[in-house]
């Protein structure tokens, strides 16, 4: 399939391989944003006139569409946020900060993104709960056995990414959740790298909380989703209060919040973003998430088979079935590799990828990451491999 | 400057950097420069006596450009008065930002006169001089 007509950047000659960071946006999403701003840019919650009612209806439609996309039981379980980071902060600060007691244990791993670890660090410091890390196996993966070993009678919550953003390893989330629930432990999952790339079914997984971002799945920046089970969301406190989320308040400080999802959406929502996101989900539904996943897995296999032939390349995650390839060029600092590839119009990401504790176990601080999406082609991969098939990368980076 | 010569000077400083490695000496002012937009992470330490840079050193993990720029900076500043060094910094920043500058002051640092063509690497070339500026302003306080 040729996606050039839907994504302008694809025909610009730029080889975009940084899809874990953000994805390109199809014209349908951009046109929906533009249509809102040009033709009916009213605020939400002001259904007194037609244009505003249209906005309310669009938001409500999108909420239902998102619920179907991840198979939530009820659209009220879908909260719009500014992104996965805000979703995680809202869950951790709004649900767990008031519940954890000194000595309670929060179970996570050293391979997590800052957006998950730092709110937990904050809560652990405030409550004197303990952060404990699940041991990673020799492939830096989380196994159910290691989860079982790490769980104690004090474990209250397990929090980790479904798919990590550095190595791209896929966690056995369903098994972990089942085991956690048998032991009265809640599970908070960062879905930022899984929801955009494969089918994620919250009912089947039975996950308690899930966070993800729209911009990593063709949608606009500044928008994310917080999914939580209805019962838990009703118990959760909003960390942001204000207009649109209260049912009543008076000068004596009596305040009554609205029901979910409104309770968590203070202020004017990201109306344009929500409207654009609706089109992003349409686009992905049209493709089918199984197909997106299968295509990425096959394209990665192709990339790995070609890269493996180059003597100067070290690949850290050859066998993980998704679109993420983490590598280094022997003897060349990752930043210099990226600068060299940039000269050839190839966009890859370097660094610790916001997972700074991972270097403690990986043994390498910095890596290059090429992350693929369904619109990348074998030609894109060939260009990358051709560029890396060079003994003078450092010299040519200058 | 010829492109090959420019690249070979940068690579020479990257492979054999001047004064790389820190010393344990309280007379030095020390600073960490941890770039927020890239992965360069360098420490700098400078010993100043009677308004003169007596010694300067650096260490850490960084790309070829910021390592070479640090090494070249060591050569440029050791033995100079603070006012002279401030002048060098102003001229260096002007060069990186494509403004007019005095190349005689910058000597070997002129190898970075083309860095503006790689906009994403300007911050790498500037990093050691940013660190030096912070050290000098700390010294003034």
Interface residues (C-beta under 8 A of the other chain):
Chain A: X333 X334 X335 X336 X339 X342 X343 X350 X351 X352 X365 X366 X394 X395 X397 X398
Chain B: X6 X7 X10 X11 X14 X38 X39 X40 X61 X62 X63 X64 X65 X118 X120 X121 X124
